[in-house]
């Protein structure tokens, strides 16, 4: 698929078939997701991958207990056969920028020294590449936040306390009813001339 077509056809899918994603397809998505820019080539990214109903159930039991599922507006999301949790390692960035070639930046002094926390930027790059790679593989995908469920998700998946998940990616084959759009998706996209400021603001 042409790259422009991949970008234009990407959408957030909230209803999945339960059929599994072939391991080789999943590995291609994961391999591309790790090939993203990283400040100082820190590579402070980990991907927790849950494949199949037994593994994904651990995630849903932690973030959406059975008692709350009856009112969940996107029940087809729970059928996603794969969940990917991109996880950032803030300490890896501090350690990298304390090394001799980066020490002059002052960013190695601690997390609070970073005006922009690049561990989130770089991990978000990986999430975006995974979403685009999914489209290229004929899959549907959804990125969604963990919000107040982050501690429970981290505990259920054994993610170390100092690491920060940036969200979750559901991945699989979209159901025909996946075209049901959220209210957010119905908002019109801002025109190019409103977004782009040429020369200055």
C-alpha positions in Angstrom: 0.0 0.0 0.0 1.2 3.5 -0.8 2.3 5.4 2.3 -0.1 8.2 1.7 -3.0 5.7 1.4 -1.9 4.1 4.7 -2.0 7.4 6.5 -5.3 8.5 4.9 -7.1 5.2 5.6 -5.9 4.9 9.2 -8.8 5.1 11.7 -9.5 4.0 15.2 -11.3 0.6 15.1 -13.4 -0.3 18.1 -14.9 -3.6 17.0 -12.8 -6.7 16.2 -13.2 -10.2 15.1 -11.8 -12.7 17.6 -9.7 -14.5 15.0 -6.0 -14.5 15.8 -3.4 -12.3 14.1 -0.8 -14.6 12.5 2.4 -14.5 14.5 4.5 -13.4 11.5 2.1 -10.5 10.9 2.2 -9.4 14.5 6.0 -9.6 14.5 6.2 -7.3 11.4 4.1 -4.7 13.2 6.2 -5.0 16.4 9.5 -4.8 14.4 8.4 -1.6 12.7 7.2 -0.1 16.0 10.6 -0.4 17.5 12.3 1.3 14.5 11.4 4.9 15.6 13.5 7.9 16.4 14.7 8.0 20.0 16.4 11.0 21.7 20.1 10.1 22.0 19.3 6.7 20.6 18.2 5.9 24.1 15.8 3.2 23.0 13.9 3.4 26.3 10.9 1.5 24.9 9.4 -1.8 25.8 6.3 -3.4 24.2 4.2 -5.7 26.4 2.3 -7.9 23.9 -0.8 -9.8 24.9 -2.0 -12.3 22.3 -5.0 -14.6 22.6 -8.0 -14.5 24.9 -6.2 -15.8 28.0 -3.6 -13.1 27.9 -5.9 -10.2 26.9 -8.3 -11.2 29.6 -5.7 -10.3 32.2 -5.7 -6.8 30.8 -9.5 -6.4 30.7 -10.0 -7.9 34.2 -7.6 -5.2 35.5 -9.0 -2.2 33.5 -12.6 -3.1 32.8 -13.9 -5.6 35.4 -16.8 -7.9 34.3 -19.4 -5.9 36.4 -18.7 -2.8 34.3 -18.8 -4.5 30.9 -22.6 -4.5 30.5 -22.6 -0.8 30.0 -19.4 -0.6 28.0 -20.2 1.2 24.7 -17.7 -0.7 22.6 -18.1 -4.4 23.4 -16.4 -5.4 20.2 -13.2 -3.9 21.5 -12.9 -6.7 24.1 -12.7 -9.2 21.3 -9.4 -7.7 19.9 -7.0 -10.7 19.7 -3.9 -8.6 20.5 -3.2 -5.8 22.9 0.1 -4.0 22.8 1.1 -1.8 25.7 4.0 0.7 24.8 6.0 1.4 27.9 8.5 4.2 28.4 11.5 4.1 30.6 12.2 7.6 31.9 15.3 6.6 33.9 16.9 5.3 30.7 16.8 8.8 29.2 18.3 10.4 32.3 21.1 7.8 32.3 21.8 8.2 28.6 22.0 12.0 29.0 24.4 11.7 31.9 26.9 9.9 29.5 29.9 12.0 28.4 28.6 12.9 24.9 25.3 14.2 26.3 26.3 15.5 29.8 26.6 19.1 28.7 22.8 19.2 28.1 22.1 19.0 31.8 19.3 16.5 31.1 21.2 13.7 32.9 20.6 15.4 36.2 17.1 14.0 36.6 13.7 13.6 35.2 12.7 17.1 36.2 15.5 18.5 34.1 13.6 17.6 30.9 11.4 20.5 29.7 9.8 18.0 27.3 9.7 14.4 28.5 11.1 12.7 25.4 10.4 9.2 26.8 6.7 9.9 26.1 7.5 11.5 22.7 9.5 8.5 21.5 7.1 5.9 22.9 4.2 7.8 21.2 6.3 7.5 17.9 6.3 3.7 18.4 2.5 3.7 19.0 1.9 5.7 15.8 4.1 3.5 13.7 2.3 0.4 15.1 -1.1 2.0 14.1 0.2 2.6 10.5 1.9 -0.8 10.2 -1.5 -2.4 11.2 -3.2 -0.6 8.3 -0.5 -1.8 5.9 -1.0 -5.4 7.1 -4.8 -5.1 6.6 -5.5 -4.9 10.3 -7.6 -2.6 12.4 -6.1 -0.8 15.4 -7.1 1.5 18.3 -5.0 3.5 20.6 -6.6 4.2 23.9 -5.6 5.5 27.3 -5.3 3.6 30.6 -6.0 6.7 32.8 -6.9 5.7 36.3 -6.4 2.0 35.5 -2.7 2.4 35.0 -1.7 1.0 38.4 -3.9 -2.0 38.1 -2.7 -2.7 34.5 0.9 -2.4 35.6 0.3 -4.8 38.5 -1.6 -7.3 36.3 1.2 -7.3 33.6 4.2 -7.1 35.9 5.4 -3.8 34.5 8.1 -2.3 36.8 6.9 0.6 39.0 9.4 3.1 37.5 8.1 2.4 33.9 5.3 4.4 32.3 2.8 2.8 29.9 1.6 5.5 27.5 -1.6 3.7 26.6 -2.8 0.5 24.9 -3.1 -0.5 21.3 -5.9 -3.0 20.3 -5.0 -4.9 17.2 -6.9 -7.4 15.0 -9.2 -7.8 12.1 -12.0 -5.2 12.0 -15.6 -6.4 12.1 -18.0 -5.0 9.4 -19.7 -3.0 12.1 -16.4 -1.3 12.9 -17.4 1.6 10.8 -19.6 2.9 13.6 -17.8 6.1 14.4 -17.3 7.7 17.8 -18.6 11.2 18.4 -15.0 12.4 18.4 -14.4 10.9 15.0 -17.3 12.9 13.6 -15.6 16.2 14.3 -14.4 17.8 11.0 -10.6 17.9 10.4 -9.1 21.3 10.5 -8.2 22.6 7.0 -4.5 22.6 6.1 -4.4 26.4 5.9 -5.7 26.6 9.5 -3.0 24.2 10.8 0.1 25.3 8.8 1.7 28.7 9.7 4.3 29.4 7.0 7.2 31.7 7.9 5.7 32.5 11.4 2.6 32.2 13.4 
